[in-house]
Each structure stands twice: as structure tokens, then as C-alpha cells.
């Protein structure tokens, strides 16, 4: 299995005495979000010497343990699905996003919070409208983005995987397409 870690290019001052604080919200059983974020956390600590806090929950959960840690975070990573976020927790998430700090969405982040479905369009520039059945997907990078920092070090030779491509055909015009996938003779935006 090929491991891919997107090394997040951030404007991080090495002169700053405080380590980068990353908060992760995960909870998608089908995609093993909690398990993969534990492994990803190890890499973030190793590579960036970051402080990583984690809200690990499950699909459709109302419980977001440890979410107060988000208030002081520099970066939020979201990899969860249809959480039923309650008012107080939703306020913490909204306040973070309004601060214009960095946020990264992985896979089901397009519909991470059932009580905030506008997250996808408003913050990720996506247009999630469901997904296809499972197909063999041939991944390819957008050749106009060869020098993009996120794609550096990622191999694209014979990158084929099984998956259910998400429908994101009308993403915001200001998004930058990095990866697409061909499945069942259709092109799907995969990373932007």
C-alpha cells in the first residue's frame, strides 16, 4: 500500500517559539478516519514538530470531545461525515473558520457536519452532490500544477485505486484542481 502524506505548505515562522498547533476532527467509519488520523498525527509530529490535538468521534455523532482545543489551533483538519453538531460546538467551529485560519478537508469533509452543509461550498469551494458506486479509479495530476507544493514528492505512475468518486462538477472558479480521477469513463475532481 502506498502511503501519501500531503505535507501542508503553511506560512510557518521557524522563529516562532510556539509549535504549530493542528486540531483534527475525525469520524467516518467507512473510511477509517480515526485510525488513519492517528497515523497521520505521528507524521505531523515527526515532520513539523507540531502540537496535535484530536476530536475523534463517529458518524452522525452529537459528541465532539476535546473540541475546545480548536480555539487555539493554527490549522484544522476535517475528516468526518454527517456529524450532528450541536449549537455550542458549532459556534466553536464557526468562530475558528471566521478567523480565516487554515482548514483542510479530507474526503467526506464536504458533508462533515449535517447541521452545517454550507461548509463545502463556503470554505472548500466544493459542490458535493452525492457519489457514484465503487469503480477502479485512475488518478492523475493536473499537468498545469506540476510545481504545486502539495504535489511535490507524490508519485503518479500507475496510480489506480478502488473508490466511490464524489460528484463535484461545479466547484468554485477560484479553486485550483490538483488531482482528478477517471472512473467509468467520467472525470472526477479529486483534490483541489
MDAnalysis code that builds the backbone (N, CA, C; Angstrom):
import MDAnalysis as mda
import numpy as np

u = mda.Universe.empty(576, n_residues=192, atom_resindex=np.repeat(np.arange(192), 3), trajectory=True)
u.add_TopologyAttr("name", ["N", "CA", "C"] * 192)
u.add_TopologyAttr("resid", np.arange(1, 193))
u.add_TopologyAttr("resname", ["UNK", "UNK", "UNK", "UNK", "UNK", "UNK", "UNK", "UNK", "UNK", "UNK", "UNK", "UNK", "UNK", "UNK", "UNK", "UNK", "UNK", "UNK", "UNK", "UNK", "UNK", "UNK", "UNK", "UNK", "UNK", "UNK", "UNK", "UNK", "UNK", "UNK", "UNK", "UNK", "UNK", "UNK", "UNK", "UNK", "UNK", "UNK", "UNK", "UNK", "UNK", "UNK", "UNK", "UNK", "UNK", "UNK", "UNK", "UNK", "UNK", "UNK", "UNK", "UNK", "UNK", "UNK", "UNK", "UNK", "UNK", "UNK", "UNK", "UNK", "UNK", "UNK", "UNK", "UNK", "UNK", "UNK", "UNK", "UNK", "UNK", "UNK", "UNK", "UNK", "UNK", "UNK", "UNK", "UNK", "UNK", "UNK", "UNK", "UNK", "UNK", "UNK", "UNK", "UNK", "UNK", "UNK", "UNK", "UNK", "UNK", "UNK", "UNK", "UNK", "UNK", "UNK", "UNK", "UNK", "UNK", "UNK", "UNK", "UNK", "UNK", "UNK", "UNK", "UNK", "UNK", "UNK", "UNK", "UNK", "UNK", "UNK", "UNK", "UNK", "UNK", "UNK", "UNK", "UNK", "UNK", "UNK", "UNK", "UNK", "UNK", "UNK", "UNK", "UNK", "UNK", "UNK", "UNK", "UNK", "UNK", "UNK", "UNK", "UNK", "UNK", "UNK", "UNK", "UNK", "UNK", "UNK", "UNK", "UNK", "UNK", "UNK", "UNK", "UNK", "UNK", "UNK", "UNK", "UNK", "UNK", "UNK", "UNK", "UNK", "UNK", "UNK", "UNK", "UNK", "UNK", "UNK", "UNK", "UNK", "UNK", "UNK", "UNK", "UNK", "UNK", "UNK", "UNK", "UNK", "UNK", "UNK", "UNK", "UNK", "UNK", "UNK", "UNK", "UNK", "UNK", "UNK", "UNK", "UNK", "UNK", "UNK", "UNK", "UNK", "UNK", "UNK", "UNK", "UNK", "UNK", "UNK", "UNK", "UNK"])
u.atoms.positions = np.array([
    [0.838, -1.172, 0.000],
    [0.000, 0.000, 0.000],
    [0.886, 1.239, 0.000],
    [0.596, 2.176, -0.869],
    [1.349, 3.411, -0.946],
    [0.811, 4.388, 0.070],
    [1.691, 4.963, 0.866],
    [1.277, 5.981, 1.816],
    [1.570, 7.334, 1.202],
    [0.581, 8.196, 1.270],
    [0.770, 9.541, 0.769],
    [0.469, 10.498, 1.901],
    [1.410, 11.317, 2.216],
    [1.207, 12.337, 3.219],
    [1.353, 13.673, 2.527],
    [0.263, 14.423, 2.496],
    [0.322, 15.751, 1.907],
    [0.966, 16.660, 2.930],
    [2.153, 17.095, 2.641],
    [2.857, 17.985, 3.546],
    [2.315, 19.376, 3.304],
    [1.714, 19.907, 4.306],
    [0.936, 21.120, 4.193],
    [1.844, 22.329, 4.146],
    [1.854, 23.036, 3.013],
    [2.676, 24.240, 2.943],
    [1.972, 25.377, 3.675],
    [2.516, 25.774, 4.768],
    [1.936, 26.852, 5.563],
    [2.984, 27.923, 5.772],
    [2.505, 29.108, 5.985],
    [3.424, 30.192, 6.312],
    [3.748, 30.078, 7.793],
    [4.717, 29.233, 8.090],
    [5.082, 28.963, 9.481],
    [6.437, 29.605, 9.746],
    [6.472, 30.457, 10.713],
    [7.733, 31.091, 11.063],
    [8.550, 30.149, 11.937],
    [9.749, 29.858, 11.490],
    [10.612, 28.997, 12.297],
    [11.178, 29.758, 13.486],
    [11.002, 31.094, 13.471],
    [11.484, 31.898, 14.584],
    [10.498, 31.896, 15.741],
    [9.270, 31.504, 15.460],
    [8.238, 31.483, 16.480],
    [8.556, 30.375, 17.486],
    [8.514, 30.723, 18.772],
    [8.842, 29.746, 19.813],
    [7.731, 28.714, 19.986],
    [6.522, 29.043, 19.575],
    [5.397, 28.137, 19.735],
    [5.335, 27.151, 18.568],
    [5.121, 25.868, 18.857],
    [4.973, 24.910, 17.755],
    [3.621, 25.122, 17.063],
    [3.552, 24.719, 15.830],
    [2.308, 24.754, 15.092],
    [1.288, 23.881, 15.825],
    [0.088, 24.394, 16.036],
    [-0.969, 23.633, 16.704],
    [-2.005, 23.221, 15.658],
    [-2.127, 21.926, 15.455],
    [-3.075, 21.361, 14.491],
    [-4.157, 20.634, 15.267],
    [-5.400, 20.936, 14.942],
    [-6.514, 20.204, 15.553],
    [-7.224, 19.400, 14.468],
    [-7.502, 18.147, 14.768],
    [-8.145, 17.239, 13.822],
    [-9.524, 16.867, 14.359],
    [-10.532, 16.944, 13.480],
    [-11.852, 16.405, 13.797],
    [-12.055, 15.230, 12.851],
    [-12.182, 14.027, 13.416],
    [-12.356, 12.843, 12.571],
    [-13.523, 12.004, 13.063],
    [-14.128, 11.292, 12.125],
    [-15.226, 10.404, 12.456],
    [-15.957, 9.949, 11.215],
    [-15.419, 8.973, 10.540],
    [-16.065, 8.354, 9.386],
    [-15.659, 6.888, 9.393],
    [-16.573, 6.051, 9.844],
    [-16.258, 4.633, 9.996],
    [-15.872, 3.992, 8.668],
    [-16.636, 4.282, 7.601],
    [-16.384, 3.651, 6.303],
    [-14.977, 3.918, 5.800],
    [-14.475, 5.114, 6.044],
    [-13.148, 5.493, 5.540],
    [-12.063, 5.389, 6.606],
    [-12.404, 4.815, 7.757],
    [-11.442, 4.602, 8.844],
    [-10.708, 5.892, 9.202],
    [-11.484, 6.954, 9.331],
    [-10.912, 8.275, 9.581],
    [-10.119, 8.340, 10.878],
    [-10.670, 7.815, 11.953],
    [-9.956, 7.904, 13.236],
    [-8.626, 7.167, 13.188],
    [-8.641, 5.967, 12.626],
    [-7.409, 5.176, 12.554],
    [-6.355, 5.862, 11.686],
    [-6.772, 6.374, 10.528],
    [-5.781, 6.998, 9.639],
    [-5.263, 8.312, 10.221],
    [-6.092, 9.025, 10.966],
    [-5.626, 10.283, 11.562],
    [-4.646, 10.038, 12.702],
    [-4.743, 8.902, 13.373],
    [-3.739, 8.556, 14.381],
    [-2.375, 8.404, 13.706],
    [-2.343, 7.704, 12.579],
    [-1.084, 7.535, 11.842],
    [-0.595, 8.867, 11.273],
    [-1.515, 9.654, 10.748],
    [-1.165, 10.961, 10.179],
    [-0.590, 11.876, 11.268],
    [-1.165, 11.805, 12.468],
    [-0.678, 12.607, 13.591],
    [0.795, 12.312, 13.867],
    [1.159, 11.052, 13.816],
    [2.569, 10.689, 14.044],
    [3.472, 11.394, 13.035],
    [3.046, 11.452, 11.782],
    [3.848, 12.123, 10.746],
    [3.891, 13.627, 10.974],
    [2.766, 14.232, 11.367],
    [2.734, 15.676, 11.616],
    [3.675, 16.058, 12.751],
    [3.707, 15.233, 13.773],
    [4.602, 15.496, 14.901],
    [6.054, 15.301, 14.471],
    [6.309, 14.233, 13.745],
    [7.674, 13.922, 13.308],
    [8.210, 14.975, 12.327],
    [7.423, 15.313, 11.317],
    [7.890, 16.214, 10.260],
    [7.858, 17.679, 10.688],
    [6.762, 18.099, 11.329],
    [6.594, 19.520, 11.644],
    [6.845, 19.866, 13.113],
    [7.084, 18.844, 13.931],
    [7.235, 19.071, 15.376],
    [6.008, 19.804, 15.916],
    [4.854, 19.479, 15.370],
    [3.609, 20.160, 15.696],
    [2.986, 19.618, 16.969],
    [2.207, 20.467, 17.586],
    [1.313, 20.033, 18.659],
    [0.020, 19.615, 17.951],
    [-0.440, 18.390, 18.186],
    [-1.643, 17.906, 17.514],
    [-2.660, 17.492, 18.570],
    [-3.851, 18.090, 18.464],
    [-4.964, 17.698, 19.318],
    [-6.027, 17.080, 18.423],
    [-6.922, 16.291, 19.029],
    [-7.786, 15.457, 18.190],
    [-9.177, 15.321, 18.809],
    [-10.173, 15.572, 17.998],
    [-11.556, 15.269, 18.336],
    [-11.918, 14.042, 17.521],
    [-11.897, 12.886, 18.155],
    [-12.220, 11.632, 17.474],
    [-13.628, 11.223, 17.881],
    [-14.488, 11.023, 16.884],
    [-15.875, 10.678, 17.142],
    [-16.338, 9.676, 16.094],
    [-17.630, 9.556, 15.876],
    [-18.129, 8.589, 14.899],
    [-19.229, 9.219, 14.048],
    [-19.570, 8.571, 12.949],
    [-20.610, 9.064, 12.049],
    [-21.860, 9.477, 12.819],
    [-22.416, 10.615, 12.436],
    [-23.691, 11.125, 12.960],
    [-23.677, 11.424, 14.449],
    [-22.513, 11.461, 15.051],
    [-22.392, 11.707, 16.486],
    [-22.760, 13.142, 16.842],
    [-23.266, 13.326, 18.051],
    [-23.508, 14.658, 18.615],
    [-22.388, 15.032, 19.573],
    [-21.517, 14.077, 19.868],
    [-20.473, 14.250, 20.864],
    [-19.147, 14.592, 20.187],
    [-18.602, 15.763, 20.471],
    [-17.306, 16.167, 19.924],
    [-16.326, 16.413, 21.067],
    [-15.733, 15.352, 21.594],
    [-14.814, 15.504, 22.723],
    [-13.575, 16.319, 22.346],
    [-13.104, 17.094, 23.302],
    [-11.839, 17.811, 23.128],
    [-11.927, 18.964, 22.126],
    [-13.131, 19.375, 21.703],
    [-13.266, 20.406, 20.670],
    [-12.757, 21.768, 21.130],
    [-12.754, 22.028, 22.434],
    [-12.245, 23.319, 22.923],
    [-10.809, 23.575, 22.492],
    [-10.052, 22.517, 22.215],
    [-8.660, 22.667, 21.740],
    [-8.598, 23.424, 20.408],
    [-9.686, 23.385, 19.642],
    [-9.720, 24.074, 18.348],
    [-9.556, 25.583, 18.509],
    [-9.986, 26.124, 19.621],
    [-9.950, 27.576, 19.831],
    [-8.544, 28.148, 19.673],
    [-7.524, 27.382, 20.017],
    [-6.139, 27.865, 19.950],
    [-5.353, 27.295, 18.772],
    [-6.013, 26.557, 17.891],
    [-5.310, 25.880, 16.795],
    [-4.941, 26.849, 15.668],
    [-3.861, 26.497, 14.969],
    [-3.431, 27.234, 13.782],
    [-3.989, 26.612, 12.507],
    [-4.299, 25.329, 12.567],
    [-4.787, 24.588, 11.411],
    [-5.835, 23.590, 11.873],
    [-6.910, 23.466, 11.096],
    [-7.955, 22.479, 11.359],
    [-7.974, 21.488, 10.206],
    [-7.944, 20.200, 10.534],
    [-8.103, 19.144, 9.531],
    [-9.414, 18.440, 9.841],
    [-10.283, 18.357, 8.827],
    [-11.609, 17.756, 8.992],
    [-11.692, 16.495, 8.151],
    [-11.989, 15.366, 8.800],
    [-12.193, 14.093, 8.107],
    [-13.284, 13.341, 8.869],
    [-14.516, 13.808, 8.692],
    [-15.649, 13.193, 9.376],
    [-16.857, 13.246, 8.442],
    [-17.939, 12.619, 8.875],
    [-19.107, 12.543, 7.997],
    [-20.395, 12.721, 8.794],
    [-21.161, 13.727, 8.382],
    [-22.525, 13.980, 8.846],
    [-22.681, 14.003, 10.365],
    [-21.739, 14.653, 11.029],
    [-21.862, 14.796, 12.475],
    [-23.031, 15.719, 12.791],
    [-23.756, 15.393, 13.819],
    [-24.908, 16.182, 14.252],
    [-24.429, 17.187, 15.290],
    [-23.669, 18.173, 14.833],
    [-23.012, 19.121, 15.733],
    [-24.051, 20.032, 16.383],
    [-23.978, 20.117, 17.711],
    [-24.911, 20.933, 18.475],
    [-24.433, 22.385, 18.535],
    [-25.312, 23.273, 18.963],
    [-25.103, 24.721, 18.884],
    [-23.779, 25.182, 19.471],
    [-23.440, 24.778, 20.693],
    [-22.196, 25.256, 21.321],
    [-20.971, 24.823, 20.531],
    [-20.938, 23.563, 20.100],
    [-19.806, 23.074, 19.319],
    [-19.766, 23.720, 17.938],
    [-20.935, 23.929, 17.353],
    [-20.998, 24.574, 16.037],
    [-20.464, 26.005, 16.119],
    [-20.716, 26.676, 17.237],
    [-20.184, 28.031, 17.438],
    [-18.662, 28.010, 17.459],
    [-18.067, 27.029, 18.117],
    [-16.598, 26.919, 18.163],
    [-16.046, 26.732, 16.746],
    [-16.701, 25.871, 15.957],
    [-16.257, 25.623, 14.578],
    [-16.422, 26.873, 13.729],
    [-17.573, 27.523, 13.820],
    [-17.805, 28.763, 13.057],
    [-16.790, 29.838, 13.436],
    [-16.534, 30.009, 14.729],
    [-15.577, 31.029, 15.171],
    [-14.193, 30.750, 14.594],
    [-13.783, 29.484, 14.592],
    [-12.484, 29.141, 14.015],
    [-12.455, 29.505, 12.528],
    [-13.460, 29.086, 11.783],
    [-13.486, 29.339, 10.341],
    [-13.540, 30.833, 10.026],
    [-14.272, 31.589, 10.817],
    [-14.352, 33.045, 10.604],
    [-13.017, 33.728, 10.870],
    [-12.147, 33.083, 11.648],
    [-10.833, 33.659, 11.949],
    [-9.914, 33.637, 10.733],
    [-10.343, 32.923, 9.684],
    [-9.587, 32.796, 8.428],
    [-8.268, 32.045, 8.603],
    [-8.186, 31.219, 9.646],
    [-7.037, 30.340, 9.788],
    [-7.202, 29.179, 8.808],
    [-6.187, 28.391, 8.646],
    [-6.174, 27.324, 7.650],
    [-7.082, 26.159, 8.023],
    [-7.697, 25.577, 6.985],
    [-8.539, 24.400, 7.154],
    [-8.325, 23.474, 5.962],
    [-8.233, 22.188, 6.244],
    [-8.083, 21.172, 5.204],
    [-9.215, 20.176, 5.368],
    [-9.892, 19.869, 4.284],
    [-10.950, 18.872, 4.306],
    [-10.514, 17.616, 3.575],
    [-10.754, 16.467, 4.178],
    [-10.408, 15.186, 3.570],
    [-11.692, 14.403, 3.322],
    [-11.811, 13.911, 2.099],
    [-12.906, 13.034, 1.648],
    [-14.291, 13.536, 2.047],
    [-14.853, 13.000, 3.106],
    [-16.229, 13.292, 3.492],
    [-16.385, 14.640, 4.210],
    [-15.345, 15.450, 4.239],
    [-15.445, 16.783, 4.839],
    [-16.462, 17.640, 4.104],
    [-16.753, 17.289, 2.856],
    [-17.751, 18.034, 2.095],
    [-19.119, 17.977, 2.767],
    [-19.366, 16.946, 3.520],
    [-20.616, 16.815, 4.272],
    [-20.293, 16.365, 5.699],
    [-19.332, 17.060, 6.275],
    [-18.828, 16.716, 7.608],
    [-19.865, 16.951, 8.699],
    [-20.573, 18.061, 8.590],
    [-21.493, 18.463, 9.646],
    [-22.902, 18.591, 9.083],
    [-23.774, 17.716, 9.493],
    [-25.145, 17.719, 8.992],
    [-25.838, 19.039, 9.310],
    [-25.414, 19.697, 10.360],
    [-26.011, 20.970, 10.758],
    [-25.283, 22.169, 10.146],
    [-24.351, 21.919, 9.228],
    [-23.620, 22.991, 8.541],
    [-23.182, 22.491, 7.165],
    [-24.156, 22.189, 6.321],
    [-23.846, 21.650, 4.988],
    [-23.233, 22.695, 4.058],
    [-23.309, 23.971, 4.418],
    [-22.685, 25.021, 3.616],
    [-21.171, 25.051, 3.716],
    [-20.599, 24.270, 4.625],
    [-19.141, 24.235, 4.793],
    [-18.434, 23.954, 3.475],
    [-18.916, 22.975, 2.730],
    [-18.263, 22.556, 1.487],
    [-18.134, 23.718, 0.509],
    [-19.225, 24.334, 0.189],
    [-19.207, 25.421, -0.803],
    [-18.508, 26.662, -0.256],
    [-18.815, 27.026, 0.979],
    [-18.314, 28.269, 1.547],
    [-16.814, 28.247, 1.836],
    [-16.286, 27.124, 2.329],
    [-14.883, 27.097, 2.755],
    [-13.971, 26.237, 1.886],
    [-14.523, 25.226, 1.227],
    [-13.693, 24.359, 0.390],
    [-13.872, 24.630, -1.097],
    [-14.893, 25.383, -1.461],
    [-15.148, 25.655, -2.874],
    [-15.698, 24.455, -3.617],
    [-16.162, 23.458, -2.876],
    [-16.666, 22.227, -3.479],
    [-18.137, 22.317, -3.857],
    [-18.614, 21.243, -4.446],
    [-20.012, 21.191, -4.903],
    [-20.562, 19.773, -4.741],
    [-20.254, 19.139, -3.619],
    [-20.660, 17.756, -3.383],
    [-22.163, 17.568, -3.601],
    [-22.492, 16.549, -4.421],
    [-23.907, 16.244, -4.662],
    [-24.112, 14.731, -4.739],
    [-23.448, 14.002, -3.851],
    [-23.579, 12.551, -3.828],
    [-22.333, 11.884, -4.384],
    [-22.428, 10.550, -4.539],
    [-21.271, 9.826, -5.056],
    [-21.722, 8.680, -5.937],
    [-20.783, 8.164, -6.684],
    [-21.019, 7.060, -7.609],
    [-20.830, 5.747, -6.854],
    [-21.102, 4.640, -7.530],
    [-20.791, 3.341, -6.926],
    [-19.282, 3.123, -7.028],
    [-18.802, 2.030, -6.470],
    [-17.359, 1.779, -6.449],
    [-16.853, 1.385, -7.828],
    [-15.790, 2.057, -8.243],
    [-15.129, 1.791, -9.518],
    [-13.629, 1.766, -9.305],
    [-12.934, 1.246, -10.290],
    [-11.486, 1.402, -10.357],
    [-11.253, 2.817, -10.872],
    [-10.473, 3.592, -10.132],
    [-10.227, 4.992, -10.471],
    [-8.763, 5.149, -10.846],
    [-8.513, 5.722, -12.001],
    [-7.157, 6.045, -12.426],
    [-6.895, 7.495, -12.062],
    [-5.961, 7.696, -11.151],
    [-5.646, 9.033, -10.654],
    [-4.614, 9.707, -11.552],
    [-4.783, 11.009, -11.723],
    [-3.786, 11.781, -12.475],
    [-3.740, 13.201, -11.929],
    [-2.559, 13.778, -12.013],
    [-2.427, 15.148, -11.546],
    [-2.749, 16.106, -12.678],
    [-3.132, 17.286, -12.299],
    [-3.375, 18.351, -13.249],
    [-2.003, 18.836, -13.723],
    [-1.697, 18.579, -14.967],
    [-0.356, 18.889, -15.501],
    [-0.006, 20.367, -15.416],
    [-1.004, 21.243, -15.320],
    [-0.701, 22.675, -15.187],
    [-0.238, 23.017, -13.770],
    [-0.302, 22.038, -12.867],
    [0.088, 22.263, -11.478],
    [1.310, 21.434, -11.076],
    [2.151, 21.098, -12.038],
    [3.329, 20.267, -11.769],
    [4.191, 20.782, -10.629],
    [4.289, 22.085, -10.472],
    [5.168, 22.662, -9.458],
    [4.451, 23.000, -8.160],
    [3.195, 22.616, -8.037],
    [2.445, 22.933, -6.821],
    [3.075, 22.209, -5.626],
    [3.244, 22.926, -4.529],
    [3.926, 22.383, -3.346],
    [3.257, 21.119, -2.802],
    [1.948, 21.036, -2.867],
    [1.243, 19.873, -2.325],
    [1.551, 18.615, -3.135],
    [1.851, 18.763, -4.422],
    [2.096, 17.601, -5.277],
    [3.553, 17.150, -5.286],
    [4.435, 17.922, -4.688],
    [5.852, 17.555, -4.692],
    [6.056, 16.240, -3.951],
    [6.779, 15.324, -4.573],
    [7.101, 14.054, -3.952],
    [6.023, 12.994, -4.067],
    [4.914, 13.311, -4.726],
    [3.839, 12.332, -4.895],
    [4.013, 11.653, -6.249],
    [4.083, 10.330, -6.251],
    [4.277, 9.572, -7.481],
    [2.941, 9.328, -8.180],
    [2.931, 9.488, -9.482],
    [1.705, 9.311, -10.253],
    [1.804, 8.187, -11.266],
    [2.797, 7.347, -11.152],
    [2.965, 6.245, -12.077],
    [1.995, 5.129, -11.713],
    [1.114, 4.799, -12.623],
    [0.159, 3.700, -12.422],
    [-0.603, 3.793, -11.112],
    [-1.108, 4.986, -10.805],
    [-1.857, 5.187, -9.570],
    [-3.322, 4.864, -9.839],
    [-3.717, 3.650, -9.476],
    [-5.083, 3.182, -9.670],
    [-5.590, 2.680, -8.322],
    [-6.823, 3.032, -8.005],
    [-7.390, 2.623, -6.726],
    [-8.881, 2.358, -6.889],
    [-9.443, 1.598, -5.972],
    [-10.886, 1.412, -5.920],
    [-11.488, 2.528, -5.080],
    [-12.635, 3.013, -5.485],
    [-13.277, 4.048, -4.687],
    [-14.608, 4.459, -5.273],
    [-15.330, 5.245, -4.484],
    [-16.614, 5.806, -4.887],
    [-16.393, 7.291, -5.151],
    [-16.219, 7.668, -6.412],
    [-15.933, 9.082, -6.685],
    [-17.104, 9.991, -6.304],
    [-16.776, 11.099, -5.674],
    [-17.777, 12.096, -5.309],
    [-18.075, 12.987, -6.511],
    [-19.325, 13.414, -6.593],
    [-19.723, 14.356, -7.646],
    [-19.410, 15.771, -7.168],
    [-18.473, 16.409, -7.835],
    [-18.077, 17.800, -7.566],
    [-17.829, 18.491, -8.898],
    [-18.863, 18.638, -9.674],
    [-18.678, 19.120, -11.048],
    [-18.777, 20.624, -11.203],
    [-19.244, 21.323, -10.188],
    [-19.380, 22.778, -10.308],
    [-18.657, 23.479, -9.161],
    [-17.405, 23.102, -8.936],
    [-16.619, 23.737, -7.886],
    [-16.398, 25.213, -8.198],
    [-16.100, 25.981, -7.167],
    [-15.859, 27.413, -7.344],
    [-14.760, 27.652, -8.366],
    [-14.908, 28.729, -9.099],
    [-13.931, 29.067, -10.140],
    [-12.562, 29.405, -9.553],
    [-12.509, 29.787, -8.282],
    [-11.222, 30.142, -7.687],
    [-10.501, 28.957, -7.041],
    [-11.044, 27.739, -7.202],
    [-10.323, 26.566, -6.717],
    [-9.263, 26.169, -7.739],
    [-8.222, 25.506, -7.273],
    [-7.151, 25.033, -8.140],
    [-7.206, 23.506, -8.148],
    [-7.554, 22.925, -9.270],
    [-7.628, 21.473, -9.387],
    [-6.221, 20.888, -9.354],
    [-5.988, 19.957, -8.406],
    [-4.691, 19.303, -8.287],
    [-4.725, 17.883, -8.831],
    [-5.774, 17.129, -8.468],
    [-5.895, 15.733, -8.893],
    [-7.286, 15.484, -9.458],
    [-7.330, 14.628, -10.454],
    [-8.614, 14.147, -10.946],
    [-8.525, 12.632, -11.061],
    [-9.677, 12.017, -11.161],
    [-9.716, 10.576, -11.286],
    [-10.693, 10.178, -12.371],
    [-10.308, 9.224, -13.190],
    [-11.191, 8.726, -14.239],
    [-11.767, 7.396, -13.789],
    [-13.103, 7.340, -13.775],
    [-13.815, 6.126, -13.383],
    [-15.053, 6.007, -14.261],
    [-15.273, 4.829, -14.828],
    [-16.448, 4.589, -15.659],
    [-16.558, 5.630, -16.786],
    [-15.406, 5.972, -17.377],
    [-15.312, 6.931, -18.478],
    [-15.746, 8.346, -18.104],
    [-15.707, 8.688, -16.819],
    [-16.026, 10.041, -16.370],
    [-14.843, 10.574, -15.594],
    [-14.584, 11.882, -15.750],
    [-13.535, 12.559, -14.985],
    [-14.152, 13.163, -13.726],
    [-13.499, 12.960, -12.593],
    [-13.976, 13.475, -11.327],
    [-12.875, 14.314, -10.672],
    [-13.175, 15.547, -10.240],
    [-12.206, 16.273, -9.428],
    [-11.974, 15.492, -8.136],
    [-10.724, 15.297, -7.756],
    [-10.402, 14.519, -6.564],
    [-9.717, 15.347, -5.470],
    [-8.941, 16.329, -5.839],
    [-8.275, 17.191, -4.860],
    [-8.123, 18.565, -5.473],
    [-8.444, 19.583, -4.663],
    [-8.320, 20.957, -5.117],
    [-7.938, 21.837, -3.961],
])
